[in-house]
Amino acid sequence: MAAVFITGGATGIGAASVRKFAANGFDVAVFDINAQAVADLAQEGHSGSITYFDTDVGQRSAPVDCGGG
């Protein structure tokens, strides 16, 4: 199955997106600063996987810190 990357995916619209993609079998990479909220999402039991990356997407260095540059 395909993979998606969601920034700010711990709460609100981001979390709803994580749930929708994971429920449809996508492997979801979540970039956020709220580890507990993402862990709670992962425990909901989806057919896709949810992987957390501790990232403050408000910082310009965030993509580099996650290995993207």
N, C-alpha and C positions, 0 to 999 in steps of 0.2 A: 504494500500500500504506500501511498505518497506521504510525504512529511510536510508539515507546516511550521513556521516560526511565528510566534506571537509575542510582541512586546507589551508589557503592562497587562499580562494575562492573569493576574492573581484575583482581581475583583472586577465588578461591573461588566461592561461590554466585552472586555478582554476575557474574563472568566467564562462568559456565555459562549464566546467563540471557541475557547478551549474545550468546553463541554460538547459543543456541537460537532467539532472535528473529531474529537476522541471517540464520541459515541458512534461515529460513522467509520471507525477503523483507522483513522489517520494517526500517525506518530506525530505528537505535538511537542515542540521545543518551546518552553515558556521562559521568557526573559523578564525578570522582575526582582524587586528587593524584598518581597514578602514570602519567605520560604514556607511558613506555616500554612498560609492560604493555598499555595500551590500543592503542598503535601495533602491538604484536605481534598482538593480537586482530584488528585491522583487516587485517593482512597475511595472515590465514588464508584469505581468499577466500570471501566469503559472497555470497548473492544480494541481501541488503539492505546498506545503508550503515551505517558506524559513525563517529560524530562525537564527538570528545573535548572536554570542557569542564574546564579545570583548576580544580577546586573542592574545598576541604576541607569536606566535608559535616558535619564535627563543629563547625563554626563557625556561629553563628546568622546571621551576615551572608551566608552562602553563596548563598541564593536571590537576594538583592539584588545581590550581586556578579556574578551570571550574568544580570542584566537582568530578574529576576522581580519587582522591586518598587521 
